[in-house]
Every structure is written in C-alpha cells, then in structure tokens.
Amino acid sequence: MSDTLERVDSKLTVERVEQRLQTRFPDAAIRRQRGEAHREFTLVVPADRLVEMCTFLRDDPELDFAMLSWVGGIDWLPRSPRFEVAYGLLSLSNNLRIHLKVEVTEEHPRVPSIVGVWPTADWHEREAWDMLGIRFDGHPNLSRILMEDDWEGHPLRKDYPLGGEPVRFSGEE
C-alpha cells in the first residue's frame, strides 16, 4: 500500500513522460501540442513508432499508462495532414492523463493498430475506420461497426455529402 501512495505522490509530469519517451526513442520526432488543461497533455508522435511507444508507456514502471480510455479520429479538412488519430491514456498509479496524436495524410490514411497493446482499442479503431476511413494496419477485424456493411463512404469526413438519407427500419420491404 505504501508503494502505491509513494507512486501517486511522485507527481509524474508530462515533462517527465516526454523526457522518458525522448530518451527511449531518441530518433523519433515527438512534440508537445498546446492546449494543456486540467492536467491533460498531448504529445504528437510518429505513426511508424506508435506501437513501440504505446508498449513502452504501458510497461515502463515509472510511467504505468495501463489504461487506454479512448481512441478517436479527427478530420481537419482543408488542413494538411488532413487527419489525426488521438489516443487517451491514463496512469492510475500516477493520477495522470495524456493524449497521444498521430498525424495521418489524406493520400495514405493508415496507422498501425494498437489492439495488441490495449485490446480495448478494437472497437474504437473500427469506429474510426467506419466513420472516417482511417485504416488500422494489423487490426484483427477491421470492419464496419456502425454503418451497414454495404455503406459507401465515411460519414464523419467533412467532405461527405450532406442530405437526407431515408431511415431504414427493420421489417420494411
């Protein structure tokens, strides 16, 4: 019990998280994004190192980001790169939340899946694929989760056509 109290009292900071990542991945471009509030911080990391970094953040005993809270896709049209995938991580032992973001181009909207690191990413990644068309390489079952299997397009893209789509009820011919 005292070990847990000592870890909570250690006051892990985003600066320390960033420092540990830079030390472990010296060749990776990691940058902090503005907009820090309520002890929540965002680090933008390269997609090709995402799985390694997430595994490190989870397994490093000092950092202990054992929980993935959420994954979400963002469409920034007309900005380039157009998309981002954001990950909400929580270290309960350190009482710290951070967000990781990966920038994704419109030409190649793909990032590696982190289902192998945190299995809870499964449905979150499927939703980002379904709604925004961002592929998660290595995902065990990347298929539609909200839209029908034969649906064309990705409804949360900012260039998705607006307009009335008839509501489909079960039992209708």
Beta strands, then each sheet from edge to edge (+ up, - down):
strand 1: 31-37
strand 2: 40-44
strand 3: 67-75
strand 4: 83-91
strand 5: 96-104
strand 6: 110-112
strand 7: 135-137
sheet 1: 1+ 2- 5- 4+ 3-
sheet 2: 6+ 7+
end
